[in-house]
């Protein structure tokens, strides 16, 4: 497991780490298969997969045998989105040029047309 994967997993709950480990070892699974393999409830598996998907470690696909079911697999490191650092994003928002302008207090007031 690479450092980027470890960093993404660090903040996740134990159930998500277990689901990731099973997918890493066994490959693709549907929700029921993950629940059986991990011995977690389907609700917990759904929550874990949701968290793993949010951080870009797992992706959802269609089951070829039954289109009503989803199959989950690990996203290879080369295909993962670059994680966004919330602190860096907040800093860049504050320093970025924006189209919003602040009214000049010395400027004349705009005329308002009355009907």
C-alpha positions, -999 to 999 in steps of 0.1 A, spaced: 0 0 0 14 34 -10 16 65 12 -11 83 -6 -35 54 1 -25 53 37 -32 91 41 -66 87 25 -75 58 48 -62 74 80 -93 95 86 -118 68 77 -137 46 101 -125 10 107 -153 -4 87 -141 15 56 -105 2 62 -118 -34 64 -138 -30 32 -108 -15 14 -86 -44 26 -111 -70 14 -114 -53 -20 -76 -50 -22 -71 -88 -15 -101 -102 -33 -109 -78 -61 -145 -68 -71 -175 -73 -49 -211 -63 -47 -226 -50 -15 -239 -84 -4 -206 -101 -11 -187 -74 9 -211 -78 38 -206 -116 38 -169 -114 35 -164 -87 62 -193 -99 84 -205 -63 85 -241 -53 80 -251 -42 45 -259 -7 59 -223 -5 74 -209 -17 41 -229 9 22 -216 36 46 -180 23 42 -182 22 4 -196 57 4 -167 70 25 -141 52 3 -158 66 -28 -157 102 -14 -119 100 -10 -114 84 -44 -102 49 -33 -132 29 -46 -154 32 -76 -188 18 -83 -196 -1 -115 -225 -21 -129 -228 -59 -123 -228 -75 -157 -250 -104 -145 -276 -82 -128 -277 -45 -138 -297 -37 -107 -266 -44 -86 -235 -24 -82 -200 -38 -80 -172 -21 -62 -135 -21 -70 -104 -3 -59 -93 27 -80 -57 22 -91 -34 49 -77 -26 62 -112 -64 69 -118 -71 86 -85 -80 123 -83 -55 145 -66 -67 151 -31 -76 187 -22 -62 202 9 -91 222 25 -66 246 41 -49 254 8 -82 258 -9 -94 283 17 -62 303 13 -64 304 -25 -100 316 -23 -89 345 -2 -61 356 -25 -76 348 -59 -87 376 -82 -124 379 -83 -150 397 -103 -168 410 -72 -160 446 -66 -164 467 -35 -183 499 -39 -161 530 -38 -175 553 -10 -162 584 -29 -180 575 -62 -213 593 -70 -245 573 -62 -261 556 -92 -293 573 -105 -325 553 -99 -352 556 -125 -387 561 -112 -418 552 -131 
